[in-house]
Amino acid sequence: MAENITQNQLAIIRIEGMHCHKCEQTIQQTLGREEGVAEVEVDFLSGQASILFDAGKVQIPRLIELIHQAGYSTKGYAKSGTTAHE
């Protein structure tokens, strides 16, 4: 059965403090465990995480909180269909 993707949104969050692939993995695993997160791609070279999530189950402030809990800081985000936020 196909997953309902009508509420899915894409967020790109800028992350500071990543230095290696282990940092990528830590953030990817942390975000990937959250209910409502469908896909996560993290790249330490660009300092960004791209997150496809169900807006009916999780919101961007929660995703940012999870990144902070993992030990990293964030510096703004962009959401599909909107402009960047600080």
C-alpha positions in Angstrom: 0.0 0.0 0.0 1.4 3.4 -0.9 2.1 5.9 1.8 0.0 9.0 1.9 2.4 11.8 0.9 -0.1 14.7 0.7 1.3 16.3 3.9 5.0 15.7 3.1 7.2 18.8 3.0 10.9 19.3 2.4 13.1 21.2 4.8 16.8 22.1 4.3 18.4 23.0 7.6 21.9 24.6 7.8 24.0 22.9 10.5 27.2 24.1 12.1 29.7 21.9 13.8 29.9 19.0 11.5 33.4 17.9 10.7 33.2 14.4 9.2 31.0 11.5 8.0 30.4 10.4 11.6 28.7 13.7 12.2 26.5 13.1 9.2 25.6 9.7 10.4 24.8 10.9 13.9 22.4 13.6 12.7 20.9 11.3 10.0 20.2 8.6 12.6 18.8 11.1 15.1 16.4 12.6 12.7 15.5 9.3 11.0 14.1 7.9 14.3 11.6 10.7 14.7 8.0 9.7 13.8 6.9 11.5 10.6 10.4 11.8 9.0 10.3 9.9 5.7 13.9 10.6 4.4 17.0 12.4 5.6 20.2 13.3 3.7 23.0 15.1 5.6 26.2 16.4 4.0 28.9 17.8 6.3 30.7 19.5 3.3 27.7 21.7 2.5 26.7 21.9 6.2 23.1 21.0 5.4 20.4 18.4 6.1 17.6 17.8 3.6 14.6 16.3 5.4 11.4 15.0 3.8 8.7 14.9 6.6 5.0 14.6 7.3 3.9 18.0 8.5 1.0 16.4 10.2 3.3 14.4 12.5 6.4 16.6 13.0 7.3 20.3 12.6 10.6 22.0 11.8 11.1 23.3 15.3 11.2 19.7 16.5 13.7 18.8 13.8 15.9 21.7 14.9 15.6 20.6 18.5 16.7 17.1 17.7 19.8 18.5 15.9 20.7 20.6 18.9 20.2 17.6 21.2 22.7 15.7 19.0 25.3 18.4 19.8 25.1 20.6 16.7 23.9 24.1 16.1 21.7 25.3 13.3 21.8 28.4 11.3 18.5 28.8 9.5 16.4 26.7 7.2 14.3 26.7 4.1 11.1 24.9 3.6 9.6 23.8 0.2 7.5 26.7 -1.1 8.9 29.3 1.3 12.0 31.5 1.7 14.9 30.9 4.1 14.4 31.5 7.8 17.1 32.4 10.4 
